[in-house]
Amino acid sequence: MNSIELGDLTADFAHLIRRVEQSGARVEVTEGGAPRGVLLPSAELAELEHFGQRVRGGPRPWSGTIGPTPAGPQRQGPYVRYPHSDAVRMTFARDHLVVAELRSVEELAWLEEKARTGRQGSMGPKQAAAFEEFLARRRPTGDGIAWIAGSWREQEPFTVLEFLEGPTPEAVALGYGADAQDVADGLLLHQVRERSDREGGEDFLDVLAFGEADGWTWLGHHDFGGALSPVLDPPASQRITLTATMAKGLYQFDYARDGVHQNPFPLEPAEDGRHDMYELIWYTPGRTPFAPDAPLGFLNPHIRRAEEQTDYTDGMSLFFAGLERAFGLSLPREALVSGQVRCARPARARG
């Protein structure tokens, strides 16, 4: 990428803009030798903006400098330069058509990262299906979660298992109403169990266990009867909830993305009212659990791979193994069994 000083650009831009328009090449703009911005063709910028807008993220970097109202447009040959009020960006046009833009180094880097992520999610139907097939063949990392499916079905060690992407374990625990002192002290699950064994009672049933594995915050808890009041703002980018109610034979799976519940059924027609969780007893190994046009249809190839590549035979374990492959979920088996995981009591229950 060629380079030019900002003063040289503003003094004589016609020749440079013609070269950018004809070659499609970027030009680095410096000031005193330090990078100031990048001049790039408008078509390339439009492509970056198109894919970048598909991705939610932090605020667009801003120079923080607001100068006086820019002077009027400056013309050189067939080209016109339009300066912006942030004293960095510039727009160059020819015959009322934008042909090049100058953007700050920070803004362009931010936009390129968003566009890169946006392109990954932009696939045609055949390409998307092939990519899902590729992802479904990945082996889970760590201990996975299928190992806990059998005991979870009996509500051991927890009634509810949750996985959240984005917030830290500590932030989630506090957001759920866990006692801040327990979180700060690093209370461990085995300590609560040992105290319950010595003093009696069932305090170990009233704790929120939490941790991090493979980029996900995981939670394990029982139904506190309202002791927990989950409040996360903003919501986790992804949230998976598995709830076991053995007495009623209810075993539910719920998935939300950016705070929006992902319906296990096709969204149309919506008048049937089926916008609820998925009951795991509906899943029969060997049969596709979700309609292809349902928001959860992307899970089908992952569950099929679990059926083909694992030794599990019961539906719960196979479904959990499918979630391993779809999301990369894992729970620390040895630490959970031994109680060497962090936990906290509900704030109002701490004595």
Secondary structure, 3 states (H helix, E strand, C coil): CEEEEHHHHHHCCHHHHHHHHHHCCCEEEEECCEEEEEEEEHHHHHHHHHHHCCCCCCCCCCCCCCCCCCCCCEEECCEEEEECCCCCCEEEEECCEEEEEEEEHHHHHHHHHHHHHHHHCCCCHHHHHHHHHHHHCCCCCCCCCHHHHHHHHCCCCCCEEEEEECCCHHHHHHHCCECHHHHHHCCEHHHHHHHHHHHCCCHHHHCEEEEEECCEEEEEECCCCCCCCCCCCCCCCEEEEEEEEHHHCEEEEEEEECCEECCCCCCCCHHHCCCCCEEHHHCCCCCCCCCCCCCCHHHHHHHHHHHHHCCCCCHHHHHHHHHHHHHCCCCCHHHHHHCCCEEECEHHHCC
